Amino acid sequence: MGKTSSLQPISPILQEMARQAESYPEMVFTTLWHMIDVEWLRVAYTLTRKDGASGVDKVTAAAYAVQLEDTLANLHQRLREGR
């Protein structure tokens, strides 16, 4: 197994989610899409391994990066629409 990066907050949004989870342990997160923006997705993309297998959609990291901003905007829109 490859070494994983150390756990570190990737955005203020993630920090807020962690704060809420810690402050309200009885709270259940039923949806998180409203807390995720394109910048969050961009940072998450930069933190992922690029040498692994393609995803279930058969898209490789290299292909995903070709039009990264458009792809991330499209992903964000699909998250907001629940697709």
C-alpha positions in Angstrom: 0.0 0.0 0.0 1.2 3.5 -0.8 1.7 6.0 1.9 -1.3 8.3 2.4 -0.9 12.0 3.0 -1.3 13.3 6.6 -4.7 14.4 7.6 -5.1 18.1 7.3 -8.0 20.3 6.7 -8.4 21.1 3.0 -10.7 24.1 3.4 -12.6 26.2 5.9 -15.7 24.2 4.8 -14.2 21.0 5.9 -13.0 22.6 9.2 -16.6 23.8 9.8 -18.0 20.3 9.1 -15.5 18.8 11.6 -16.4 21.5 14.2 -20.1 20.7 13.9 -19.5 17.0 14.1 -17.4 17.4 17.2 -19.8 19.9 18.8 -23.0 18.0 18.0 -22.1 14.3 18.1 -25.8 13.4 18.0 -26.3 15.3 14.7 -26.5 13.2 11.5 -25.2 14.6 8.3 -27.8 13.6 5.7 -26.4 15.8 2.9 -23.2 17.6 2.4 -23.4 18.9 -1.2 -24.4 22.4 -0.1 -21.1 22.7 1.8 -18.9 21.7 -1.2 -17.9 24.3 -3.7 -15.7 24.2 -6.8 -12.6 25.3 -4.9 -13.1 22.4 -2.4 -13.3 20.0 -5.4 -10.2 21.5 -6.9 -8.2 21.1 -3.7 -9.5 17.5 -3.3 -8.4 16.8 -6.9 -4.9 18.0 -6.2 -4.7 15.7 -3.1 -5.7 12.6 -5.0 -3.2 10.1 -6.4 -2.9 10.4 -10.1 -1.1 7.1 -10.7 -3.9 4.8 -9.8 -6.5 3.0 -11.9 -9.2 4.9 -13.8 -12.5 5.4 -12.0 -15.7 3.4 -12.5 -16.4 5.7 -15.4 -13.1 4.7 -17.0 -11.8 8.2 -16.9 -8.1 8.5 -16.0 -6.6 11.4 -13.9 -4.9 12.7 -17.1 -8.1 12.8 -19.0 -9.9 14.4 -16.1 -7.3 17.1 -15.9 -7.5 18.1 -19.6 -10.4 20.5 -18.9 -10.2 20.5 -15.2 -12.1 23.7 -14.5 -15.0 22.8 -16.8 -15.0 19.2 -15.3 -15.1 20.5 -11.8 -17.8 23.0 -12.6 -19.8 20.2 -14.2 -19.2 17.9 -11.2 -20.3 20.7 -8.8 -23.5 21.2 -10.8 -24.3 17.5 -10.7 -23.8 17.4 -7.0 -26.2 20.3 -6.5 -28.7 18.5 -8.7 -28.3 15.2 -6.9 -27.1 13.4 -10.0 
